[in-house]
Amino acid sequence: MISVRLIELDEAQLARLLEAAVADADPLEVMPPVDGPDGWNDRRRQAFLEFHRGRSIGTDHPVETTYVIEVDDQVIGAARLESTGDDVEAGVWIGRSWRGRGAGRLVAAELLAMARKTGAARFIASTTAGNSAARKPLGGIGAGLTTDGDDVEAALELKA
């Protein structure tokens, strides 16, 4: 049985997160698209750092709180929570070598516990129909899943 730890992102953790992404994920799985050849190049690495600094750690007005997902002192991915009015939106990526090993379920449960503390009305997330690695943990925490074409929306009421 694995155990995950969520560590709030800072500059030191950002360097570790970039290493994990380069080693175990495609850039399109972990950040918005960047023009240029496929794969991790210097431009894409810099864009990854700027993306997280602009949304989470390098701004006076962060859009989200981002966490490094760690198992046995190894960074395996990232998780985030973003307040969107009455909702709190979750996002997760886990490195390919760690998918299907139970980390997603544990991370989803941890994010749900954090979301409940925000006072938000709903916990939401989105993924694609082909991403069973994301759909399973969301369903496992009780979120209702709605499919529209390739888009899958998850929602769980937090307030009775």
KOLSEZA-999300 format. One record per residue (C-alpha): x, y, z; residue number from 0. Coordinates in steps of 0.05 Angstrom, whole numbers, m for minus. Layout:
# KOLSEZA-999300
+--------+--------+--------+-----+
!     px !     py !     pz !   i !
+--------+--------+--------+-----+
!      X !      Y !      Z ! NUM !
...
+--------+--------+--------+-----+
This chain:
# KOLSEZA-999300
+--------+--------+--------+-----+
!     px !     py !     pz !   i !
+--------+--------+--------+-----+
!      0 !      0 !      0 !   0 !
!     28 !     67 !    m20 !   1 !
!     20 !    132 !     18 !   2 !
!     20 !    200 !    m15 !   3 !
!     40 !    267 !     12 !   4 !
!     17 !    334 !    m17 !   5 !
!     69 !    389 !     m9 !   6 !
!     50 !    460 !    m26 !   7 !
!     89 !    485 !    m86 !   8 !
!    146 !    533 !    m76 !   9 !
!    209 !    547 !   m117 !  10 !
!    248 !    488 !    m90 !  11 !
!    189 !    441 !   m102 !  12 !
!    179 !    471 !   m171 !  13 !
!    248 !    447 !   m193 !  14 !
!    231 !    377 !   m168 !  15 !
!    164 !    379 !   m203 !  16 !
!    196 !    398 !   m270 !  17 !
!    245 !    340 !   m263 !  18 !
!    187 !    292 !   m251 !  19 !
!    147 !    320 !   m310 !  20 !
!    206 !    314 !   m358 !  21 !
!    222 !    243 !   m334 !  22 !
!    152 !    215 !   m333 !  23 !
!    100 !    256 !   m371 !  24 !
!     87 !    287 !   m439 !  25 !
!     86 !    363 !   m437 !  26 !
!     13 !    364 !   m462 !  27 !
!     m7 !    324 !   m401 !  28 !
!     20 !    375 !   m352 !  29 !
!     15 !    444 !   m382 !  30 !
!    m17 !    485 !   m438 !  31 !
!     11 !    474 !   m508 !  32 !
!     75 !    509 !   m530 !  33 !
!     92 !    518 !   m604 !  34 !
!    151 !    478 !   m629 !  35 !
!    173 !    407 !   m636 !  36 !
!    144 !    353 !   m592 !  37 !
!    176 !    334 !   m526 !  38 !
!    213 !    371 !   m471 !  39 !
!    259 !    425 !   m498 !  40 !
!    288 !    486 !   m464 !  41 !
!    230 !    530 !   m487 !  42 !
!    178 !    482 !   m460 !  43 !
!    215 !    473 !   m394 !  44 !
!    217 !    549 !   m385 !  45 !
!    143 !    553 !   m402 !  46 !
!    127 !    500 !   m349 !  47 !
!    163 !    542 !   m296 !  48 !
!    129 !    606 !   m319 !  49 !
!     61 !    572 !   m320 !  50 !
!     67 !    552 !   m246 !  51 !
!     98 !    617 !   m225 !  52 !
!     42 !    656 !   m259 !  53 !
!    m14 !    614 !   m229 !  54 !
!     11 !    594 !   m161 !  55 !
!     77 !    615 !   m130 !  56 !
!    106 !    675 !   m166 !  57 !
!     47 !    723 !   m162 !  58 !
!     14 !    767 !   m111 !  59 !
!    m54 !    740 !   m135 !  60 !
!    m49 !    665 !   m144 !  61 !
!   m104 !    632 !   m185 !  62 !
!    m96 !    565 !   m151 !  63 !
!    m58 !    527 !    m97 !  64 !
!    m13 !    475 !   m127 !  65 !
!     16 !    415 !    m91 !  66 !
!     72 !    367 !   m108 !  67 !
!     50 !    295 !   m101 !  68 !
!    104 !    255 !    m66 !  69 !
!    110 !    180 !    m53 !  70 !
!    171 !    156 !    m13 !  71 !
!    207 !    223 !    m23 !  72 !
!    197 !    218 !    m99 !  73 !
!    155 !    269 !   m136 !  74 !
!    104 !    233 !   m179 !  75 !
!     60 !    290 !   m202 !  76 !
!     20 !    351 !   m183 !  77 !
!    m48 !    368 !   m155 !  78 !
!    m85 !    434 !   m151 !  79 !
!   m146 !    467 !   m122 !  80 !
!   m176 !    530 !   m153 !  81 !
!   m234 !    569 !   m125 !  82 !
!   m284 !    585 !   m180 !  83 !
!   m340 !    622 !   m145 !  84 !
!   m382 !    573 !   m105 !  85 !
!   m341 !    514 !   m131 !  86 !
!   m271 !    489 !   m119 !  87 !
!   m240 !    456 !   m180 !  88 !
!   m189 !    401 !   m173 !  89 !
!   m136 !    381 !   m223 !  90 !
!    m84 !    326 !   m220 !  91 !
!    m30 !    296 !   m264 !  92 !
!      9 !    235 !   m245 !  93 !
!     71 !    209 !   m281 !  94 !
!     60 !    151 !   m328 !  95 !
!     99 !    101 !   m286 !  96 !
!     54 !    114 !   m226 !  97 !
!    m13 !    110 !   m260 !  98 !
!    m57 !     52 !   m239 !  99 !
!    m21 !     42 !   m173 ! 100 !
!    m72 !     76 !   m127 ! 101 !
!    m40 !    144 !   m120 ! 102 !
!    m97 !    179 !   m158 ! 103 !
!   m149 !    152 !   m109 ! 104 !
!   m109 !    176 !    m49 ! 105 !
!    m96 !    245 !    m80 ! 106 !
!   m170 !    253 !    m98 ! 107 !
!   m190 !    237 !    m27 ! 108 !
!   m139 !    287 !      1 ! 109 !
!   m162 !    342 !    m47 ! 110 !
!   m234 !    329 !    m28 ! 111 !
!   m217 !    336 !     46 ! 112 !
!   m181 !    402 !     31 ! 113 !
!   m239 !    426 !    m12 ! 114 !
!   m289 !    414 !     45 ! 115 !
!   m248 !    462 !     88 ! 116 !
!   m255 !    519 !     37 ! 117 !
!   m330 !    527 !     48 ! 118 !
!   m344 !    516 !    m26 ! 119 !
!   m411 !    487 !    m47 ! 120 !
!   m384 !    437 !    m98 ! 121 !
!   m321 !    399 !   m114 ! 122 !
!   m311 !    396 !   m190 ! 123 !
!   m261 !    368 !   m239 ! 124 !
!   m258 !    354 !   m313 ! 125 !
!   m224 !    301 !   m355 ! 126 !
!   m234 !    263 !   m420 ! 127 !
!   m274 !    200 !   m434 ! 128 !
!   m210 !    161 !   m449 ! 129 !
!   m176 !    180 !   m383 ! 130 !
!   m199 !    123 !   m338 ! 131 !
!   m140 !    138 !   m292 ! 132 !
!   m175 !    203 !   m274 ! 133 !
!   m247 !    180 !   m278 ! 134 !
!   m238 !    122 !   m229 ! 135 !
!   m212 !    163 !   m170 ! 136 !
!   m266 !    217 !   m181 ! 137 !
!   m321 !    165 !   m180 ! 138 !
!   m287 !    132 !   m121 ! 139 !
!   m296 !    194 !    m78 ! 140 !
!   m369 !    198 !    m96 ! 141 !
!   m368 !    250 !   m152 ! 142 !
!   m422 !    244 !   m204 ! 143 !
!   m393 !    238 !   m274 ! 144 !
!   m428 !    270 !   m334 ! 145 !
!   m402 !    255 !   m404 ! 146 !
!   m413 !    300 !   m465 ! 147 !
!   m375 !    272 !   m524 ! 148 !
!   m303 !    266 !   m502 ! 149 !
!   m312 !    314 !   m442 ! 150 !
!   m325 !    286 !   m373 ! 151 !
!   m346 !    331 !   m317 ! 152 !
!   m344 !    308 !   m244 ! 153 !
!   m383 !    342 !   m189 ! 154 !
!   m395 !    329 !   m116 ! 155 !
!   m438 !    372 !    m70 ! 156 !
!   m399 !    393 !     m8 ! 157 !
!   m456 !    428 !     29 ! 158 !
!   m520 !    393 !     49 ! 159 !
+--------+--------+--------+-----+
